[in-house]
Amino acid sequence: MLIQFLNYAQHLDFEIKYIDQISYRVVGFRLQDFLRFQNKYNNQYQLTKVKEFFEEVQTGILLTSFSDNYFQSLVAIPLVKFHKIQKFWVGRVWLAEELFYYNYPFLLPDFFKTKLTKDQFEVRVEVIKVFHSVDITKTVLIQQFLDYYSTVSNQRINNIKKNFIELVQILQEYDLIESNYKIISNGSFLDTNELNISNISEGFVIYEKIYISLNFCFRFV
């Protein structure tokens, strides 16, 4: 939900406030509008979940930097306020400007736009975690992922595999990864041009695209 909110907040009007020379982006919005952005129902249950989310992030995210002679730790979201105007809950949230400098919240495709099953959601979270690794090589361990399930039918396993392949295809469509892959078979890595439910039982490897200019190297999506 944090990734979704950062995507949502980057398009909102804002003002800049400071705490000890640290800049914060202050945004205002209606909770109902954020729910609509998430394609969720506007009901009391969802409103409660969103408010619980903001309670958690207000104390759960710290940005730190340090060196031999310097250390700084700051709360990424130091202030959250909500009040009701007529029938709408209106929020006012302070967000560290530094949060908007990270590429991934904005540049990865939004995997959460549509309503998802539990398995679809877990697969999407796993792919995001893997893609956030520093290495260009991204290894998805299917068998290890399935080991977290106590019992799972063959049909469910195949559906989970299909979900992984679907997300790889989306990353390919957004030109985020190379078109060559590796599969893991008996602990060995084998080249392949196609991923399917038969050859990814242990896992597979994808490669992030890196674009290089004359002056610097950067991730492009």
C-alpha positions in Angstrom: 0.0 0.0 0.0 3.0 2.3 0.6 4.0 1.9 -3.1 0.5 2.6 -4.2 0.3 5.7 -2.0 3.6 7.1 -3.2 2.3 6.6 -6.8 -0.9 8.4 -5.8 0.8 11.2 -3.9 3.2 12.2 -6.6 0.3 13.5 -8.7 -1.3 15.5 -5.8 -0.8 19.3 -5.3 1.6 19.9 -2.4 3.5 22.4 -0.4 7.0 22.1 1.0 7.6 22.2 4.8 10.8 21.8 6.7 12.0 20.1 9.9 15.6 21.1 10.7 16.3 21.9 7.0 14.8 18.5 5.9 12.2 19.1 3.2 8.8 17.4 3.4 6.1 17.3 0.8 2.7 18.0 2.4 -0.3 16.6 0.5 -4.0 16.7 1.1 -6.5 14.3 -0.2 -9.8 12.5 0.4 -9.5 8.9 1.7 -12.3 7.9 -0.7 -10.2 9.2 -3.6 -7.3 7.1 -2.6 -9.6 4.0 -2.3 -10.8 4.8 -5.8 -7.2 4.9 -7.0 -6.7 1.5 -5.5 -9.9 0.2 -7.2 -11.3 -0.7 -3.8 -14.8 -0.3 -2.5 -15.6 2.8 -0.5 -16.9 1.2 2.7 -16.3 1.4 6.4 -14.0 -1.7 6.4 -11.7 -0.3 3.7 -11.6 3.2 5.3 -10.6 1.5 8.6 -7.8 -0.4 6.8 -6.5 2.7 5.2 -6.4 4.6 8.5 -4.6 1.7 10.1 -2.1 1.8 7.3 -1.3 5.4 7.9 -0.9 4.7 11.7 1.7 2.1 10.8 3.7 4.1 8.3 3.9 7.1 10.6 6.3 5.3 12.9 7.4 2.4 10.7 9.7 4.1 8.1 13.0 5.6 8.9 15.5 7.1 6.5 19.1 7.0 7.7 22.4 8.1 6.3 25.8 7.9 8.0 29.6 8.1 7.5 32.6 8.1 9.7 31.7 11.6 10.9 28.0 11.9 10.4 24.8 10.1 11.3 21.2 11.1 10.6 17.9 9.3 11.0 14.6 10.8 10.2 11.0 9.7 10.2 9.8 9.4 6.6 6.2 10.3 7.4 6.2 12.3 10.6 2.7 13.7 10.5 -0.7 12.3 9.5 -4.0 14.1 10.1 -7.5 13.2 9.2 -10.7 15.1 9.8 -14.3 14.6 8.5 -15.8 17.3 6.2 -19.5 16.5 5.7 -19.4 12.8 4.7 -15.7 12.7 3.5 -12.6 11.9 5.4 -9.8 14.4 4.4 -6.2 13.6 5.0 -3.1 15.7 5.3 0.2 13.8 5.2 3.8 14.9 5.5 6.1 12.8 3.3 9.9 13.1 3.2 10.9 14.5 -0.2 13.6 11.9 -0.3 10.9 9.2 -0.7 10.1 10.5 -4.2 13.7 10.1 -5.3 13.5 6.3 -5.3 12.8 4.9 -8.7 10.9 1.7 -8.1 7.7 3.0 -6.5 7.0 4.9 -9.7 8.7 3.0 -12.5 7.6 -0.6 -12.0 4.2 -1.4 -13.5 1.3 -1.2 -11.1 0.6 -4.9 -10.3 -2.2 -4.1 -7.9 -4.7 -2.2 -10.0 -7.2 -5.1 -10.3 -8.8 -7.2 -7.6 -6.4 -10.1 -6.8 -6.7 -13.5 -5.2 -4.4 -14.3 -2.2 -2.0 -16.2 -4.4 -1.9 -13.5 -7.1 -1.1 -10.9 -4.4 1.7 -13.1 -2.8 3.3 -13.7 -6.2 3.3 -10.0 -7.0 4.9 -9.1 -3.7 7.5 -11.8 -4.3 8.4 -10.4 -7.8 8.7 -6.9 -6.4 11.0 -8.1 -3.7 13.2 -10.0 -6.2 13.3 -7.0 -8.6 14.5 -4.7 -5.8 17.7 -6.7 -5.5 20.9 -4.7 -6.4 22.1 -7.3 -8.9 21.0 -7.1 -12.5 20.4 -10.9 -12.3 17.0 -11.5 -10.6 16.5 -15.1 -9.3 13.0 -16.3 -8.6 13.0 -19.5 -6.4 9.6 -21.1 -7.2 10.1 -24.2 -5.1 11.2 -22.2 -2.1 8.2 -19.9 -2.5 5.9 -22.9 -2.6 7.5 -24.4 0.5 5.8 -21.7 2.6 2.4 -23.3 1.8 1.5 -26.2 4.1 -0.6 -28.0 1.5 -1.1 -27.1 -2.1 -2.8 -28.9 -5.0 -1.2 -29.5 -8.4 -3.8 -27.2 -10.0 -3.0 -24.4 -7.5 0.8 -24.9 -8.1 0.2 -24.5 -11.9 -1.9 -21.4 -11.3 0.9 -19.9 -9.2 3.5 -20.7 -11.9 1.2 -19.0 -14.5 1.0 -15.9 -12.2 4.8 -15.7 -12.2 5.0 -16.1 -16.0 2.3 -13.5 -16.5 4.4 -10.9 -14.4 7.5 -11.8 -16.4 5.6 -11.0 -19.6 4.5 -7.7 -18.2 8.0 -6.8 -17.2 9.0 -7.7 -20.8 6.3 -5.5 -22.3 7.5 -2.6 -20.2 11.0 -3.3 -21.6 12.4 -3.8 -18.0 14.1 -7.1 -18.6 16.0 -8.9 -21.3 14.3 -11.5 -23.5 16.7 -14.3 -22.5 16.2 -16.3 -19.3 17.6 -19.2 -17.3 15.7 -22.0 -15.6 16.9 -23.9 -12.5 17.0 -27.7 -13.0 18.6 -29.9 -10.4 20.5 -27.0 -9.0 22.0 -26.0 -12.4 21.2 -22.9 -14.4 20.1 -23.6 -18.0 19.5 -21.1 -20.8 16.0 -20.9 -22.3 14.0 -18.5 -24.5 10.7 -19.4 -23.0 9.3 -19.9 -19.5 6.5 -22.3 -19.0 4.8 -24.2 -16.1 6.9 -27.3 -16.9 10.4 -25.8 -16.8 10.2 -23.4 -13.9 9.4 -25.8 -11.1 12.6 -25.1 -9.2 12.9 -21.5 -10.3 14.2 -19.2 -13.0 16.4 -16.2 -13.7 15.6 -12.9 -15.4 17.9 -10.0 -16.3 17.1 -6.4 -15.6 17.9 -4.0 -18.5 20.5 -1.3 -17.9 20.8 1.7 -20.2 24.1 3.5 -20.3 24.6 7.1 -21.4 27.9 8.8 -22.1 28.0 10.3 -18.6 26.3 7.9 -16.3 24.5 4.6 -15.9 20.9 4.4 -14.8 17.9 2.1 -14.6 15.3 3.0 -17.3 11.7 1.8 -17.6 
